[in-house]
Amino acid sequence: MSLDREPRSVPDLLGDLLRETTELFRTEGRLIRAEISDKISQLQVGGGSLAAGAICLLVALIVLAQALVLALANVMQAEWAALLVGVGIAVVGVILLAKGKKDLETLSITPDRTLDQLGKDGRLVKEKTL
């Protein structure tokens, strides 16, 4: 099984290498853009659902807080009942904000798969040129 190819000159080989390397990195660039776009879309969908859920829960919390104030007003003064409920809701809110901040700090939109592939491609180009 012999190949009937003409021997190619070093400048031709280097030109092919440069052209193929350029095309490889262009393709990887398109992959990065697609992966980042996909992650941003996921964030947008999740964020929209979170916002809608938060609005519904806020309305429910207002109604339930008022009901709790009215119930507590039967056993203590209404002002103290309102203060107690307000402080309780504020404590829960601070805890939830702290948890949300912590969760967002660990969120990464880095295109990990593409970066790994770029590293592999770089090593491959380096091996082929040495």
C-alpha positions in Angstrom: 0.0 0.0 0.0 2.1 2.9 -1.2 1.1 6.5 -1.5 1.7 8.1 -4.8 2.2 11.6 -3.4 4.8 14.1 -4.4 7.1 15.1 -1.7 6.1 18.5 -0.3 8.4 21.3 0.6 8.9 22.6 4.1 7.3 25.9 3.3 4.2 24.1 1.9 4.0 22.0 5.0 4.4 25.0 7.3 1.7 26.9 5.3 -0.7 23.9 5.6 0.1 23.7 9.3 -0.6 27.4 9.8 -3.8 27.2 7.8 -5.1 24.1 9.6 -4.1 25.6 13.0 -6.0 28.8 12.2 -9.0 26.9 11.1 -8.9 24.8 14.3 -8.8 27.8 16.5 -11.6 29.5 14.6 -13.7 26.3 15.1 -12.8 26.3 18.8 -13.8 30.0 19.0 -17.2 29.2 17.5 -17.5 26.4 20.1 -16.8 28.8 22.9 -19.4 31.2 21.7 -22.0 28.4 21.4 -21.2 27.0 24.8 -21.3 30.5 26.5 -24.6 31.3 24.7 -26.1 28.0 25.9 -25.1 28.7 29.5 -26.5 32.2 29.3 -29.8 30.9 28.0 -29.9 28.5 30.9 -29.3 31.3 33.3 -32.0 33.4 31.7 -34.6 30.7 31.9 -33.8 29.9 35.5 -33.7 33.5 36.4 -37.2 34.1 34.9 -38.6 31.2 36.8 -37.0 32.4 40.0 -38.4 35.9 39.5 -41.9 34.7 38.9 -41.8 32.3 41.8 -40.4 35.1 44.1 -43.3 37.4 43.1 -45.9 34.8 43.9 -44.2 34.0 47.2 -44.0 37.6 48.1 -47.7 38.1 47.7 -48.4 34.9 49.7 -45.9 36.1 52.4 -47.7 39.5 52.8 -51.1 37.8 53.2 -49.8 35.2 55.6 -47.9 37.8 57.6 -51.1 39.9 58.0 -53.0 36.8 59.1 -50.3 36.0 61.7 -50.3 39.6 63.0 -54.1 39.3 63.4 -53.8 36.0 65.2 -51.1 37.2 67.5 -53.1 40.4 68.2 -55.6 38.2 70.1 -52.9 37.4 72.7 -50.8 40.6 72.7 -51.0 44.2 71.6 -51.3 44.5 67.8 -48.2 46.7 67.6 -46.1 44.1 69.3 -47.6 41.3 67.1 -46.7 43.3 64.0 -43.1 43.9 65.2 -42.6 40.3 66.1 -43.8 39.1 62.7 -41.7 41.7 60.9 -38.5 40.7 62.8 -39.2 37.0 62.1 -39.6 37.6 58.4 -36.5 39.9 58.3 -34.4 37.1 59.9 -35.6 34.6 57.3 -34.8 37.1 54.6 -31.3 37.7 55.7 -30.6 34.0 55.9 -32.0 33.5 52.4 -29.9 36.4 51.0 -26.8 35.0 52.5 -27.5 31.5 51.0 -28.2 33.0 47.6 -25.0 35.0 47.7 -23.0 31.9 48.6 -24.7 29.9 45.8 -24.0 32.6 43.2 -20.3 32.8 44.2 -19.9 29.1 43.2 -21.6 29.6 39.8 -19.3 29.4 36.9 -20.2 30.2 33.3 -16.7 29.3 32.1 -16.8 27.2 29.0 -14.9 24.3 30.7 -15.3 21.8 27.9 -14.1 24.2 25.3 -11.1 25.3 27.4 -10.1 21.7 27.9 -10.4 21.1 24.1 -8.3 24.2 23.4 -5.6 22.9 25.7 -5.6 19.5 23.9 -5.5 21.2 20.6 -2.6 23.4 21.7 -0.7 20.3 22.9 -1.4 18.5 19.6 -0.2 21.4 17.5 3.0 21.7 19.7 3.6 17.9 19.3 3.2 18.1 15.5 5.5 21.1 15.1 8.4 19.6 17.2 
